[in-house]
Amino acid sequence: MRTPNKKQINKLTPKILYCPIIEYLRAFMNDFYNEFRKCPYCKSADCKKHNMIEKLFCKVIVNGKFVDVKVYVQVYYCKKCKKTYFAKSPFYEGIMYCKPIVNLCLYLSAKNPYHRVESRLLEMGIQVDRDSVRNYAIKFADKAKKFAGMKCFDNEVGINLIKVMFNVDNVKELRKKYPQELYDGIADETYPRIKGEKKRFDEENKTRKINREDPIKYPKSFTLAVSYLSVLKMYASLIINKVPFNQLFANILLSPLLGADFINTDGHGAYNIANKFAEHLRCLFHKLKNLSKKDKELRKMQKEKRSIEEIKDYLSKKYRGLLEETLKDLKSRFPKYFDNEGNFLGAITTNSIEGGNWRIKFELRTAYSVRESITARTLLICLNDSIFTFRKGSPIESFAHKHSNFSFEKIMRI
């Protein structure tokens, strides 16, 4: 393994941030873990002590130098399958550093790119390089796929986030546990560009302009599709690939929403199969947008070059009329979604998922070239966005935080 470059904690970093952490981690020095467990390979209890090994718990930074915190772990020998294994200890299988460090890396990766996680850890007096952080995140995503993957022709193409958080396959099963809640689904897709493609896109269009050819509309991007439970404010499923979104992927994406009261989409043709999972509603904004294309009065106003204010007023009146008509229809079909003041609690538009897409792209912060890297980060972002205790400037506990049995260890030990 390559020796890491020397690091120095910034003198501007308050000691209250790194001193307690370093002291906590150094307290593990020379600890011995020998608690017996059954053989993980054949589940036999017929095992004996074999030997003891030294393991690196973590590296901390003290006065500009790395200090190895080492512990000792008992090794057992299984008489049945003839294999050796470790006693119960704070390590994940196949990972060098201890669970607390790996969990911290995963937690920070939900808010920071991999290279920034390394700098955040430096502020805490902990040494972990960027590549290790990335590897931990990808390993977490791989295990999440193994536990809650959604398949297409035997290939894992997505992750069922409801299963990751609640260990159930869909809304129908979740509703049995929490029947008093409202379950309205939304689905949408966004297209974060692939690293380096923006530059190629600009150069290609410059060449096309010189040659008087039609420009390319968009740079090459990943297709990032998510489904969301609007009232509960939590993600339900995730798909990321380089293939254009289509009905096959829509079918997989929407499957965790089976049993929802309704699913709201923007009218993309791929979502025409939504009715097989729940009642399909159309986003009010997109509906008005399509109706406006056929509106003769609007065409006349545009032809007469009316002012923007006049056109806005006309469209606002059309929207208010459509909203009133839609709410009246929804009240007869979904009365439980209306509060005492007559406000509709569910999703009339795809605004909440559009906001969710924006939050994902904001937290990604940088472009990625490898699908595994962006998938791992997006998965962590979606989980962090669903399991929260603070939102919109106020303390508030999310449904997922209150009821979910999710933990990083639950997935990493699979």
N, C-alpha and C positions, 0 to 999 in steps of 0.2 A: 504494500500500500504506500502511496506517495506521502512523504512527510509534509504536513501543512506548513504554510508560510507563517512566520512569527506575527503575532497580533498584540495590539496594545489597546486596552480599554480607553476610550476618549476621556480626557480629564474633565470634560463638561458633563459627563454622565453622573448623575447623583449617586452617591454611595448606597443610598437606601434601595436602589434598583438591583445592584449586583452583589453587594456584600452578603445580605441574607441568603441569596440563592447559592453563592459559592460555599458559604458555611453549611447550608443544608446538604449540599451534594458531598462535601468532604466528610460529613458525618458518617457516610456509608463506607468509608475506607476500611478495608480488611474484614468487612462483614462476611459471615459464613452462612450459606443457604444449603440446608441438607434435608428439608422436609420431603418425606417420601410421597411419590405419586405412582400410579399404575403406568405400565409401559404404554407410551402413546402410539406405538405401532400395532401391538396385538391385544392391548388392554389387560394383559396378564398382571397379576399381583405377585407372581413368583419371581422376585427380583432380589438382587443383593448389591451391596455397596461395591463399587469397582475401584474408583480412585477419586481424587479431588483436583480440580483445575482452577487456575487463576483467570478471571475474566475482567475485561476493561469495562467498568461501569459508565464512565464518562471522562471527558477532558475539560478541566476548568482553566481559566486564565488568571494567573496571579503574578503581579509585577512584571507583566510582559512575557511571562513564560508559561508553557503548558504544564499542568500538573495532572498526571494520570490518577484517577480514582479507581482503585482495583478492589475486587471482591473475590471470594472463593465460593465455588459451587460444587456440590457433591455429584459425582457421576454414578449412575446405577447400571447394572448389567441384567438384562432380561434372560432368564434361563430358558424360556420357551422359544423366543425368536432369535436369540443370540445377539441382540443389538444393545448398544449402550445409549443412554439418554440422561438428561440433566434432571436434578431434583427441582421442586418448585422454586422458581427464582424470578426476579423482576426483569426478564428478558423475553423478547419475542423470538420465535424460531427463525434462525438464519440471519439475525440482525445483531451487529456487534454491540451497539450502545444499548443502555437500559430503557425500559418502558417509559419512565417519566420524560426522558429526553426525546424519544420518538414521538410520544403523544404531544409534547410541546411543539415539535417541528410541524406536525399535522395541523395543530390548532393555528399556528402562525401562518401556515400556507393558505389558509382560508382568506386571509386579508393581505397577503404579501406575495409577490413573485419569489421564486426560489432563492435568487441571489440576495434579495432583501431580507429574507428569513435569516440568512447567515449573518448579516450585519445586526439584526435585532438580537440574535443570540450572543453576538460579541458584546453588546451593551449589557447583557446579563452575566457576562463572564464565562460563557460556555462556548466551546469550540465544536462546531459541526460545519463541514463545508457544503457549498451549494449543491454539488452532485449527490451527496448523501441525502440531503433534504428532498431532492427530486426523486431519488430512488425510494425513499420511505413513502412519499405521496403516491407514486405509481404502484408500489406494492399494496398500499391500502386500497386503491381503486381496483386492482386485480382481485383482491380478496372480496371486495364488495360485489364485483361481478360474479364471483363464484357463489356468493351467498344469495344475491338478489338480481342476477343478470337476466336480461330479456333477450330471447334468442330469435334469430332469423335464419332458417335453414341450418340449424346447429351451430351458428356463430353468434357470439355475444355481441349485440349491437347497442344495448342500452342498459340502464340500471333502474330498478324499481325502488325509488326512494321511500315509498310507504313501507316496503318490506324491510329496508335498512333501518328505519326508525321504529317501526311497530311490530315487525315480524309477522305481518299479514300480507296477503297477495294483492288486495284491492280494497276499494272503498266499501264494498259490500260487507267484507269481513270486519273492517274497521268500525263500521256502523253498529255491528253487533256488540262491540265492546263499549262504544260511546253513542248510544242511540239518540241522545238529546241534542247532538250537534247538527249543524247545517253543512251539507257537503255539495258545494257547487264547483265544478271543474272549469278550467280554462286551459287552452293549449296554444302555443305559438312557437315560431322559430326565428332565429336571428343568425347573422353571418359574420362572425369575427374573422378578419382577414388572416391569411397565412403569412408567417414572417417572411419578409423580402418581396412579397407579391405586390405591395403598393408601389415600390420603386419600379418593378418590371411593368406594372400597369401604366404608370406615367410615361415611361420610356416608349412602350408600345404605342400608346396613343399619340405621342409626338411624331413617331414615324408614320402612323396612319394619317395624321393631319397633313404631313408633307406630301404623302402619296394620294391625298384626297379620298381616303377610304373612311368608312363609317367607324367611329370609335368603339372600343369595348366599353360596356356600361359599368362593369364592376371588376375589382381585382379578385383573384382566386381566393376562396374563403372556405372555412369549415362550416358545415351545417350544424348548428347547435339548436336542438329542439327540446323544449321542456313542457311538462304539464304541471298545473298548479291548482291547489284548493284555495279559492279566494277568501272565503270567510275565515278559514282556519289559518290562513297566511303561511302555507307550507308547500314546498315542492313535492310532486308526486312521482315524476319520472324524468329521465334524462337520456338523450341520444346525441352523440357527437360523431360525425364522420365527414368525409370529403365528397359524398354523393348528394346530388340535389334531393331535396325533400320530396317524398312521394307517398302514395296511399299505403304502400307496404309499411313504411316507417311510421306513418300516422296510426295505423292499426296497432303497432307495437307500443307506440308512445301512449296511446289512450287506454290501453288494457288495464293499468292500475286504477283508472277512473270508473271501472265497472261498478255500478251500484250508486253512482252519484245522482243527485236530483236532476241535474242538467249539465251540459258541457257547452261553453261559449267559445266560438272561434271566429276568425276574421273572414271566413268564407272561402279560404283556399280550397281548391277542388279536392285535395288529398283528404280533407276532413269530412267528406261526404259520408264516410262510414261511421261517423260518430254516434249515429242513432242505435247502433248495435250495443253500445255501452251505457248510454243514458240519453235523455231527450236532448236534441241538438238545437241550440239557440245561435242566432247570428249577432255579431257585434253591432251595436246601434250605429256607431260612427261609420263603419265600413258599409253598412246597409244604406245609410244616407248618401255616402259617397257614390255608390253604384246607382242609386235612384237619381242623383243629381246629373249623372251622365245622360240620362234620358229626359231630363226636365226641360220642357219646351220654353217655359217662362224664363228659366235661367239662361238658356241659349240666347233668347231674345235680348235679355239684359246685357249679356256679354257682347253680342253683335252691335248693340247700341252704345257700347263702351260706357256703361253706367259706372258710377264711382264704386270703389271697393267697399265703402261704408254701406251703400245700398245693397250690394250683393251679400255682404255679411249679415245685414238685417234680415234679408229674405231667407238666407240659409238657416239663421237662428230660429226664425218662425217655423220653418219646415222641421227643424230638429225638435223644437218644443212640442209640435203637434205629433211627431212620430214617437217622442218619449212618452207623452200622455197616453197615446194609443197602446204602446208597448206595456206600460205599467198597469193599465187596465186589464190587459190580457194576462199578464203575469200574476196579478192579484187573484184572478179566478183559478189559475193553475197551481200557484205556489203561495198560498196565503201565509204560511208559516215564515216566509222570508220578509214579511212586512212588520216593522215595529209599531209601537203604540201611536207614533206620530205619522204613520203612513209611509215611512222611508223604506225603500227596498234595500235589503242587506246584502243581496247577492251581486253577481257581476252582470251588469247590463252591457258593458263594453269589455274589450280586452285590455283596458288600461292597466289593471293590476299586473298582468303578465308582461305587458310592455315595460312597465316599471321594473319588474323582476329581471327582464332581459337587460335593461340598462344597468341594474345593480351588478349583474354578473360581469358584463363587459367592463364596468368601472373597476371591480375588484380584480379582474384579470390583469388590467393595467398595461400589459405588454403583449405583443404578438408572439405566437408559438408556431413552430414548424412541425413538431411531432405530435401526432394525435394523442398518444398516451400522456404527454405532459399536460396538454390543455384539458383532457378528460379528468385527470386526477385533481387538478386545481378547481375545475368547475364543480365537480362532485363535492369537494370540501366547502366551496362557496355556498352551494345550495343547502347543504346541511347546516352551515353556520347561519344562513339567512332564515332557515326554518325554526331553528332551536335558539331562541333569544330571550333575554330578560330586560331589554331596553330598546325602545323604538320611538322615533319621532320626538326625541328630546325628553321622554318620560320613562320611568320604570314600568314595564309591562311584561308579564310572563306569557309566552306563546303556548298554544295548545300542545305543540310538540315537546316543548321544554317540560311542561307539566305532566305529560302522560307517556312520552317516549321512553323506551328502555335502551336507547342508543348510547354507546360509548365507543371510543376508538379501539379499546381493548376487545370489545365484543366482535369487531370485524377482524382485527389484526391477529387474533388467536385462531382463526379458521384455518 
